[in-house]
């Protein structure tokens, strides 16, 4: 692996073009564009060489946030230096137009209109703004969420219910799950609770990696007069889709996980004909009020991080969303489907490719406590040099989450399988 760019290289900007002077190895220009087979290890090694990763461990905990590729990191450092130098001279004169251009590009990538999205400081801010700003709730209404939803979003649903005197309903999704089984679980919950007006739905669970049939569930909910807020934080960049594929009116995304942008940039989406269902933010009282941007007010954001979304999308698009999804699923299947056949190991996502991608969790049979799974993750690190993370929250017990990245090699996955074979016999 090539060495990191030096500080001098990072901050060296050519007078003629303004381009960042970085070593050739830090550029992605020689990376073939898209179309790579998921098992083309030579190609994916070239991708991996674009990243600087921790040494001495197998990094299989890439769900917290995604590492920036080296050319994206270099662009971020350059932009940070520019913003630090130009300060308000840039922010008051050029940033507005640049941000609008990036918003238009993100909208195009998501398959929507620029007026339907706005930047936030992460998916959590986007989703909590949707939950807190939803204005169609009336006395006696119920709100629905599931055990696999993200902690902060669950808390947001409960908080809204508590503050407005409503009822929050929690359900446990089936484990093991099937495509129809998940749809049936939501159908049963809506039938049992006919006063549900708003429902939270997680596209890809951060707890187990389960991919939900969002479009089918949203359509079913709409028939019952139920609005759905979709948490798509882990989906964008991990799965190849557009907003319309979800059929949803309200969605939260992040750029810092699978798109590979710097920390601190998310996206809120509100379908234009549903804007009136989300209150204008209290910090936005100017007319007109016909864009999603008026439903969020973040204050001063990390300008350099937002600008670097452009570079992250360059890298993402060069590899290709479809190729990334196929590679991540290939890595997941290579370990999870082998582990499924081992004694005493429960894999928590099904073999159905519609319901999986990169993330997948497992537990040792009967070991369902947080302490059990924290100890298991520690054992994987201490004995085998494999970094994973324990996750709590599934109704049937805690688990260990395994999350490869696009830079993960098949040899590293084989190392995990070998470790699981040993653990399953102990």
N, C-alpha and C positions, 0 to 999 in steps of 0.2 A: 504494500500500500504506500502511496506517495505521501510525502510529509505535508503538514499543514502549511498554508501560505503564511509567510511572516507578516508581522504588523506593518513593516515597511511596504511589502507587496500589497497588502490589503488597502492601505491608505494612499497608495501611489495612483494618481489619476492623471491620465495623459492630457496635456493641455489642448491638444488638437481635437480629440473626440470626446473627452470626458469619460472614456471607458475605463473600467477598473483593470489595472495591470496585475494579473494573477498568472501563476504558472499554467502552462498548457494543460497539465494533468488535471487542473481544477475546472476545466471547461467540459461541457457535455457535447461539444460539437461533433466529436468523433463517435458518439453513441448512436448506433443505427436507430432510426425513428420507427417505433411501434412494430407490431406484428410478430414479436418474438414468441416462440413456443414456450409454454410454462416450464418445460423440462430441459430447455436449452441452457445448460449450466454455464457454458462459455459466455453466452450473452449476459446472464445474470451476474456472473463474476465481474463483468465490465461495469454493470450498474453498481455493484457493491463497492467498486473502487472509487466511486464518486462520493462516498461517505466516510467520515471519520467516526469510528465506533470505539467503545471501551475495550481495552485489552485485557486478556486473561479470563474472560467469561464468554459464554454464549448468551447473547442478549435476546431473550425471548419475552421481553416485557416492553413492547412497543405500542401499547394501547394508551398509555398516559398522554404522551404526545409524540409526534414523529420527528426524527432527526432531519434537519435540513441537509440536502445534498450540498456538496462543497461549493458548486457555483452559486447556489441560492444563499448559502451562508456568506460567501464573499460579497454578493450583491447587497445583503442586509448590512454588512459592516460598512460598505461604501455609502449606502444611503443614510446610515446612522451618522457617519462622519459629515455628510452633506447637511443633514438636518441640524446637527450640532453647530455647524459653521454658519449656515444661512439663517437659522432660527425663524423669526417672524417675517423676515424679508422674503422667505420662500412661502411660509404658511399662509401669508395674507395675499400673495400675488400669484402663486403657481399651484399650490396644493389642491385647491378646489377642482380645477380642471383635471389634474392628474388623478385625483380620487374618483371623479366621475368616469374617467376612462377605464379605470380598473373595475369599478362597479359594473360598467357595461360589459366588460370582458367576463367577469364572474357570472353575470346574468346569462350571457350567451352560453357559458359552460354548463350552467344549470338548466338552460332551455327556457328562460323566462325573460320578462321585461325588466330593465333597470329600475323602473319606478316601483316594482314589486319587492325589491330587496333593499336592505340597508346593512352597513357594517356595524358590528358590535365588538365587544372585547372577548367574545367567546360564545360557544353554544349555550352555556349556562345562562348568560345574560339575555341572549335572544329568547330562550324558552321561558324563563321566568317573566320576561316582559310580556310574552304572549299569554301566559297563565294569569298573571296579575292584571293585564289590560283587557281580558275578555269580558265583555259587558252584556252578555245575553243571559246571565244567571238571575233567577228569581227565587223568592222564598219557596222552600220545599224541594228545590232542585237537588240532584245528586251529581257527584263527580267521580269518575272511575279511573283507577290506575292499577298496575300489576306489580308483582314482586320483582320482576326483572328490570323495571324502570330505574332510572338514575336517582340516587338519593336526594339530590337537591330538587329535582322535579317532583318527586313524591312529597317532599316537604312543602313545596309550593302549592300543590293541590290541597294538602291538609290545611295549610295556612289560609288559603282562600275560603275553604269550607268553614273553618273556625271563625274567621272575621265576619263572614256574611251569614252565619247561622245556617249553613248548608250541611250536607252529609257527604263525607268522602268514603268511597267504597273501594276496598282493595281485594284483588283476586290473585290466585296463584296460577301461573301458566303450567300446562302439563309437562311432566318430566318422567320418561322421555317424551319429546314432542314429535308430533307429525304435522304436516302442512294443514290438513283438514282439522286435526285435533286442536290446533291453536285458534283457527277460525271458529270452531264450535265452542271453545272456551269463552270467547268474547260474545258470541251469540247467546250463550246461556246466561252470561252476566247481564247483558242488556235486557234479556227477557225477564230475569229475576228482579231487575231494578229498573222498572219502566220510567222512573223519574230522572234517570241520568241525562244530563244535558251536555256535559263536556267530558271528553275522554282523552287521556294521555296515552300515546302509543310510541314505543321505541322501535325504530327501524332495525338497528343492530344492538343487541344488549351488550353493555360493557361488562356484565357479570359473567355471562356464559358464551357470548358470541352468537346466540340464536338470532337468525334473520327472520323477521316476521313477514307474513303476507300482507303488507300494508295496504295495497290497493283494494284487496277484497274486503278487509276489515273496515276501511274508511267508507267504502260503498255501502256496506251493511249498516254501519252507524248512521250514515246520511239518510237512509231509508227510514230510520227510526227518529229522525230529527235531532241526532246527536252530532255535535261538532267535535273534531279531532285535532289535537295538537301533536305533531309528529317530531320526535327527537331523532334527528338524522345525523347527530354528531359523529358517530362512528361509521356512517355509511358513505359519505361523500369522499371519493378517492379510494375507498376500499372496494366499492361496488360501482359498476358502470350503469348509470341511470340518469334520467332527467326528472325534474320536478313533476311534470305531467304524468310520469309513470306511477307516481304515488297517489294521484287523485286527491291530494290533501290541499286544504286552504291555508294552513298555518304550519310552518316548518322552521326548525332551528338547525343550523349547520356550524361547523368550525373548519377553519383553514389550517389549524396547527397539528392535526392528527395525520390524516392520510393524504392530504394535499401537500404537506411538507413545507408550509410557510412558517414564519417565526411565531412564537407564542404571542397571544393577545389579539387575534383577529377571528371574529365569527361573523355569521350572516343570519339575519332574520328575514323570513319570506312570508308575505301575506298576499294571497291572490287579490288582484285589484278589486274585483266585485264583492270582496268580503272585508274591505278595509273598515267599514263602519262597525264591525263586530269587535274591533280592538280600539280601545280608547287612545286618543292622541296623548302623547306623553305630557306630563305636567310641565315640563320645561319647554314645550313647543306650543305657543299660542298664536302664532302668526298664520294667516291664511295664505295660500290655499292649504287644505288638509287632505290632499288626495294622493299621498305617497306613503310608502312604508317608512321612509326616513322620519316622518313625523311621529311615528309610534315608538321611537327610541331616542334617547338623548344621553350620550356617553360622556360628554365633556371632552377634554383634550385627550386624544388617543396617542398610541405609539405610531407616529407618522411613518417612521422608517419601516416598521413591521408591515403596515398596510401597503406601502409602496412595493414591498418585496413579494406580495402575493402574486404580482405579475411574473416575477422570476420563477416562483414556485410552480405556477401554471405552465410556464415554458417547459420546465423539467417534467412535470406530470404528463403533459401532452406529448412530449417527445417519446416517452415510453408507451403511452397510450392507456386509457382507463380500462379498456377490455383486456389488454395484456397484463396489467397490474392485477386485476381481479383474478384472472386465470392463474397467475403465478402464486398469489397468496392462497388461493384455494388448493393448489397443488401441494404447497408446503404443509398446509393444515391437514389435507387428506393423508399425506405420507406418514405423519405420526399418529393422527387420531384414529384412522382406520386400522392401523396395526395395534394401537393400544386397546381398541375396543375388544380385541380377541384375547387380551391378557387377563389372567385371573385377578380378581380383587380390584380391578380398575373400572370405574364408571365414567364414560365419556358423555358429556351433558348436551351435546348437540347431535342431531341425527346425521345419517349418511346423505340424506337428500340435499343435493347441491343448491336447491332453491333456498335452503335454510342455513347455509354456512358460508363462511369466507375465511378470513385470516384468524380471527379470534375463536378459540374453543377452550372450554374449561373441563377439568376432570376432578374426580376425588377418589380416594381409596374407599372401597365399599365399607359402609358403616361408620366412616370417619367424617362426621358432618359438622363438627364444631369449628369455630374460628381458630382455636388453639391447635387443633389437629392439622388444619390446612396451612396455617402459618408455619408450623413445624415442618410440614412436607415441603413447602417452598424453600425453607431454610436448608433442609437436607439436600434438595436439588442443587442449591448453590454451594454449600460447604463440601459435599462429597463429589459432585460431578461438574462444578463450575458452570451451572446453567441457571440463569436468572429468570425467574417467573414472579408472579404475585398472587397472594391469596385474595379471594373475593368473598364477601359476605352478602346475604340478602335473598338468595333463592329460597323458596319456602321449604325445600327438602334438604337444605343445609349448605354450608360454606363449601368452597371449592378452590382449586388452583387454576389460574388463567394462563394460557400459553398464547403468545402473540408474536408470530414472526413478522418480519418486515420484508420489503422488496430486496433488501441487501442480504437476507439470510440465505446461507448456502445449504444445499441438501445434506452435506456432511454434518452440519450443526444439528439438523433435524434427526439424522441417524444417531447422533450422540444422545439426544433426548430419548429416543426409542430404546437405546441400550440401557439408559438409566432406569426407565420405567420397567423394563424387563427384570432388572435386578430388584427394584422396589416391590414389584408384584410377587416376588418369591419370598420376600422377607416377612 
